[in-house]
């Protein structure tokens, strides 16, 4: 499968995630943090299994754990923790129709960061896409 297929699968997964978080938290029995903890245990178990099946750990040495790639991986974990914890909490407090578009601004942020730090090419089409994405998200979230 190529990157487009994986991105589409991820989009469907994240779309379902927001709906399921709302269902899990709206009765008040489960907090957003408990739902996230359960989801993280499932995610951790799944990704460790995938890593084992792929043999990724067999190639890992102690030196790899202090490499630049490792430090970026640790920073990724921190950023993802902030992102997902904030999303789950926001979903437990407000309507998904407003929270999700605001959270969706990460699309614009990620595209801009890719251009600035990864030196990805800038085209008029990309700029228009980023602009339209920002405008659409702002229009969707304007219900606040």
C-alpha positions in Angstrom: 0.0 0.0 0.0 1.2 3.5 -0.8 1.2 6.6 1.3 -2.2 7.8 0.0 -3.9 4.5 1.1 -2.3 4.7 4.5 -3.4 8.4 4.9 -6.9 7.5 4.0 -7.0 4.7 6.5 -5.7 7.1 9.1 -8.3 9.7 8.2 -11.1 7.1 8.7 -9.5 5.9 11.9 -9.3 9.5 13.3 -12.8 10.3 12.2 -14.1 7.2 14.0 -11.9 8.1 17.1 -13.6 11.5 17.5 -17.1 9.9 17.3 -16.2 7.1 19.7 -14.6 9.5 22.3 -17.9 11.4 22.3 -19.9 8.2 22.9 -17.5 7.0 25.6 -17.5 10.3 27.6 -20.9 11.7 27.1 -22.5 9.6 29.8 -20.0 10.9 32.4 -19.1 7.4 33.5 -15.7 7.5 31.8 -13.5 10.6 31.8 -11.6 11.7 28.7 -8.4 10.7 30.4 -9.7 7.2 31.2 -10.8 6.7 27.6 -7.4 7.9 26.4 -5.6 5.5 28.8 -7.7 2.6 27.5 -7.0 3.7 23.9 -3.3 4.0 24.6 -3.0 0.5 26.1 -4.7 -0.8 22.9 -2.4 1.3 20.7 0.7 0.3 22.7 -0.2 -3.4 22.5 -0.9 -3.2 18.8 2.2 -1.3 17.9 4.5 -3.5 20.0 3.1 -6.5 18.2 3.6 -4.9 14.8 7.1 -3.9 15.7 7.9 -7.5 16.9 6.4 -9.1 13.7 8.5 -6.7 11.5 11.6 -7.4 13.5 12.3 -3.8 14.2 13.5 -4.5 17.8 16.1 -7.0 16.6 18.0 -4.3 14.8 18.0 -1.9 17.7 21.1 -1.4 19.9 21.6 0.6 23.1 23.4 3.3 21.0 20.3 3.7 18.9 18.4 4.9 22.0 20.5 8.1 22.3 20.7 8.8 18.6 19.1 11.9 17.0 16.4 9.7 15.6 15.6 8.5 19.1 15.4 12.0 20.5 13.0 13.0 17.7 11.0 9.9 18.6 10.9 10.9 22.3 9.8 14.5 21.2 7.1 12.9 19.0 5.7 11.1 22.0 5.5 14.3 24.0 3.9 16.2 21.1 1.4 13.3 20.5 0.6 13.1 24.2 -0.2 16.8 24.2 -2.2 16.6 21.0 -4.3 13.6 21.8 -4.9 14.4 25.4 -6.1 17.9 24.4 -8.3 16.5 21.7 -9.9 13.9 24.0 -10.5 16.6 26.7 -11.9 19.1 24.2 -14.3 16.4 22.8 -15.5 15.6 26.3 -16.3 19.3 26.9 -17.6 20.6 23.6 -19.4 19.6 20.4 -17.4 17.5 17.9 -18.6 19.8 15.1 -16.6 22.6 16.6 -13.7 20.8 18.3 -12.7 18.6 15.3 -12.3 21.5 12.8 -10.2 23.5 15.3 -8.1 20.5 16.0 -8.0 19.9 12.2 -5.9 23.0 11.9 -3.0 20.6 12.5 -3.3 20.0 8.8 -2.4 23.6 8.0 0.3 23.6 10.7 1.8 20.4 9.5 1.9 21.6 5.9 3.6 24.9 6.9 6.1 23.1 9.1 6.9 20.7 6.2 7.7 23.6 4.0 9.7 25.6 6.6 11.7 22.8 8.2 11.7 19.9 5.7 12.2 22.3 2.7 9.4 20.7 0.8 8.6 22.6 -2.4 6.1 25.4 -2.3 3.7 25.7 -5.3 0.8 28.0 -5.9 -1.4 24.9 -5.7 -0.1 24.0 -2.2 -0.5 27.6 -1.0 -4.0 27.7 -2.3 -4.8 24.3 -0.6 -3.3 25.5 2.7 -5.3 28.7 2.4 -8.6 27.0 1.5 -8.0 24.4 4.3 -7.6 27.2 6.9 -10.6 29.1 5.6 -12.8 25.9 5.6 -11.7 25.1 9.1 -12.4 28.6 10.3 -15.9 28.5 8.7 -16.7 25.1 10.2 -15.6 26.2 13.7 -17.3 29.6 13.6 -20.1 28.2 15.7 -18.3 29.2 18.9 
